[in-house]
Amino acid sequence: IEVARTCRVPLHTSARNSIGSSMTSMQLYQAIKDDILVPRNKSIPEAFKSAYELLVADRGGFVFEPRVGAHDNIGEVDFSSMYPVIMSNNNISAETVLCKCCPNSPIRMPELNYHICTKRRGIVPKTVKLVVDKRLYYKKMKDESPDPHLREVYDKRQIALKWILVTCFGYLGYKNAKFGTIDGHIGVCAFGREALLNAAHIAEDSGFNVIHGIVDSLWLKKQGASAEDFKELCKKITKKTKIPINFEGRYKWIVFLPSKMHPNIGVLNRYYGVMDNGKVKVRGIEIRRRDTPKFILDTQTEMIKVLSEAQNVEELYKKIPAALDVVGLYREKLLNNEVSIWDLVITKRLSKKPERYRQDVSQVIAARQLMMAGDEVHAGVNVAF
């Protein structure tokens, strides 16, 4: 309902539409409102770049490699809707990037030095600003409302809008987006890299150490830092970068995991930890994967539950034997045939036809067996084995 009323799409269409189509609907509405002719086909080509310019410009988001291991006294700060805010603040749209009317514009993309129009506001930033402002309003209402039911309603509404904002950046670089521009897409990343680096420098100047950083989030450590210290830092960063950054909370402990291939190198998005409020946060491990069998899911959930009782890194290490006892318990269940066969099922989706795979991975072998049994198997089908 929230997407339907924000994007001006009938409810039954909104239920079946992709978020990209809903985003287009909002942009077309804005164009008609502004009396701007909607192009039948996208016709703005990418600006020519030398190999060096491509190397400098097309680099995606900035990351700080995580320091592998367990840490305590870590706080997490996140930019709120970073890329959409950049698009809105810097007027990034197909008709504004490298416009013909403002070659001397003071708004310049970092690294590439492309100019952005100052005489008119683009359709993309206009539509994005509406969603950003609305989402920030819902988040504010969620925090301030005394009614738990209303808090849940506001939370679900801001999450619905979050998916529009998550999509709008990728859609900016989509080849069929009516008001998209690949140069603008590259520019948003450049502005984002600059903002994250500025945030890290401000944090370091304030006595914090950067333990990990990824595109729009930083994990910072400072001995004895209170929640107020982190909030004060967020105010400084917001003032400097013009992008709102929020203190997400402090961890009792957090573990950044290494690569399986290179044990000394951290994996960017693979970690687990427990926050001061008791919330367990996990990314990139089996518990988060859609194809994980219930048996593995239950085992890992139980292990993390045991570890979550630790209040700091020292206690975490002491909890490891208890977590390994959980593994032993579930292993016994497996060996004693006490586990249902359905709890061991792995489900994977085929991204292409079985015959087009080069490697004999598990789901392809299972798909071939299904085909031999007379079943029709094609791309997009879930195969369970």
ChimeraX attribute file (.defattr): number of C-alpha atoms within 10 A of each C-alpha:
attribute: neighborCount
match mode: 1-to-1
recipient: residues
	/A:1	14
	/A:2	15
	/A:3	21
	/A:4	18
	/A:5	12
	/A:6	18
	/A:7	24
	/A:8	17
	/A:9	19
	/A:10	12
	/A:11	14
	/A:12	10
	/A:13	12
	/A:14	19
	/A:15	13
	/A:16	9
	/A:17	14
	/A:18	12
	/A:19	22
	/A:20	18
	/A:21	17
	/A:22	20
	/A:23	26
	/A:24	19
	/A:25	17
	/A:26	22
	/A:27	24
	/A:28	22
	/A:29	17
	/A:30	16
	/A:31	19
	/A:32	11
	/A:33	9
	/A:34	10
	/A:35	9
	/A:36	11
	/A:37	9
	/A:38	14
	/A:39	10
	/A:40	7
	/A:41	10
	/A:42	15
	/A:43	14
	/A:44	14
	/A:45	11
	/A:46	10
	/A:47	10
	/A:48	9
	/A:49	11
	/A:50	8
	/A:51	9
	/A:52	8
	/A:53	12
	/A:54	13
	/A:55	10
	/A:56	12
	/A:57	20
	/A:58	16
	/A:59	12
	/A:60	15
	/A:61	17
	/A:62	18
	/A:63	17
	/A:64	18
	/A:65	15
	/A:66	23
	/A:67	19
	/A:68	19
	/A:69	14
	/A:70	18
	/A:71	19
	/A:72	21
	/A:73	20
	/A:74	23
	/A:75	26
	/A:76	20
	/A:77	22
	/A:78	21
	/A:79	24
	/A:80	18
	/A:81	18
	/A:82	24
	/A:83	24
	/A:84	26
	/A:85	23
	/A:86	23
	/A:87	25
	/A:88	21
	/A:89	13
	/A:90	23
	/A:91	24
	/A:92	30
	/A:93	27
	/A:94	26
	/A:95	21
	/A:96	24
	/A:97	24
	/A:98	21
	/A:99	17
	/A:100	11
	/A:101	13
	/A:102	16
	/A:103	13
	/A:104	11
	/A:105	15
	/A:106	11
	/A:107	16
	/A:108	18
	/A:109	22
	/A:110	17
	/A:111	13
	/A:112	17
	/A:113	12
	/A:114	18
	/A:115	20
	/A:116	27
	/A:117	25
	/A:118	18
	/A:119	11
	/A:120	11
	/A:121	16
	/A:122	22
	/A:123	25
	/A:124	27
	/A:125	20
	/A:126	19
	/A:127	23
	/A:128	24
	/A:129	17
	/A:130	12
	/A:131	20
	/A:132	21
	/A:133	12
	/A:134	16
	/A:135	23
	/A:136	16
	/A:137	13
	/A:138	20
	/A:139	18
	/A:140	15
	/A:141	16
	/A:142	22
	/A:143	11
	/A:144	10
	/A:145	13
	/A:146	10
	/A:147	9
	/A:148	10
	/A:149	11
	/A:150	13
	/A:151	19
	/A:152	13
	/A:153	14
	/A:154	21
	/A:155	18
	/A:156	16
	/A:157	19
	/A:158	22
	/A:159	16
	/A:160	16
	/A:161	21
	/A:162	17
	/A:163	13
	/A:164	23
	/A:165	24
	/A:166	15
	/A:167	15
	/A:168	23
	/A:169	21
	/A:170	15
	/A:171	24
	/A:172	26
	/A:173	18
	/A:174	16
	/A:175	15
	/A:176	13
	/A:177	19
	/A:178	20
	/A:179	26
	/A:180	26
	/A:181	28
	/A:182	22
	/A:183	24
	/A:184	26
	/A:185	23
	/A:186	21
	/A:187	27
	/A:188	26
	/A:189	23
	/A:190	22
	/A:191	21
	/A:192	25
	/A:193	21
	/A:194	17
	/A:195	24
	/A:196	26
	/A:197	16
	/A:198	15
	/A:199	25
	/A:200	21
	/A:201	16
	/A:202	17
	/A:203	22
	/A:204	15
	/A:205	10
	/A:206	13
	/A:207	14
	/A:208	21
	/A:209	17
	/A:210	20
	/A:211	19
	/A:212	21
	/A:213	23
	/A:214	18
	/A:215	20
	/A:216	21
	/A:217	21
	/A:218	24
	/A:219	23
	/A:220	22
	/A:221	23
	/A:222	19
	/A:223	11
	/A:224	8
	/A:225	15
	/A:226	13
	/A:227	14
	/A:228	10
	/A:229	13
	/A:230	24
	/A:231	17
	/A:232	12
	/A:233	21
	/A:234	22
	/A:235	14
	/A:236	17
	/A:237	24
	/A:238	16
	/A:239	12
	/A:240	14
	/A:241	17
	/A:242	13
	/A:243	20
	/A:244	18
	/A:245	24
	/A:246	19
	/A:247	20
	/A:248	17
	/A:249	18
	/A:250	24
	/A:251	24
	/A:252	23
	/A:253	25
	/A:254	26
	/A:255	20
	/A:256	21
	/A:257	23
	/A:258	19
	/A:259	13
	/A:260	10
	/A:261	7
	/A:262	9
	/A:263	11
	/A:264	13
	/A:265	15
	/A:266	20
	/A:267	19
	/A:268	20
	/A:269	16
	/A:270	16
	/A:271	21
	/A:272	19
	/A:273	22
	/A:274	25
	/A:275	22
	/A:276	14
	/A:277	10
	/A:278	13
	/A:279	12
	/A:280	15
	/A:281	12
	/A:282	18
	/A:283	15
	/A:284	14
	/A:285	14
	/A:286	15
	/A:287	19
	/A:288	11
	/A:289	11
	/A:290	11
	/A:291	16
	/A:292	19
	/A:293	17
	/A:294	16
	/A:295	18
	/A:296	16
	/A:297	17
	/A:298	14
	/A:299	19
	/A:300	18
	/A:301	14
	/A:302	16
	/A:303	19
	/A:304	18
	/A:305	14
	/A:306	19
	/A:307	22
	/A:308	22
	/A:309	14
	/A:310	17
	/A:311	17
	/A:312	18
	/A:313	18
	/A:314	13
	/A:315	14
	/A:316	19
	/A:317	12
	/A:318	12
	/A:319	17
	/A:320	13
	/A:321	12
	/A:322	13
	/A:323	18
	/A:324	12
	/A:325	13
	/A:326	17
	/A:327	17
	/A:328	13
	/A:329	11
	/A:330	18
	/A:331	13
	/A:332	13
	/A:333	12
	/A:334	14
	/A:335	9
	/A:336	9
	/A:337	9
	/A:338	10
	/A:339	15
	/A:340	11
	/A:341	9
	/A:342	12
	/A:343	14
	/A:344	15
	/A:345	16
	/A:346	17
	/A:347	15
	/A:348	18
	/A:349	16
	/A:350	18
	/A:351	13
	/A:352	14
	/A:353	14
	/A:354	20
	/A:355	12
	/A:356	10
	/A:357	12
	/A:358	8
	/A:359	10
	/A:360	11
	/A:361	9
	/A:362	13
	/A:363	19
	/A:364	22
	/A:365	15
	/A:366	16
	/A:367	24
	/A:368	16
	/A:369	12
	/A:370	14
	/A:371	14
	/A:372	10
	/A:373	9
	/A:374	9
	/A:375	11
	/A:376	11
	/A:377	17
	/A:378	16
	/A:379	12
	/A:380	12
	/A:381	15
	/A:382	16
	/A:383	19
	/A:384	15
	/A:385	13
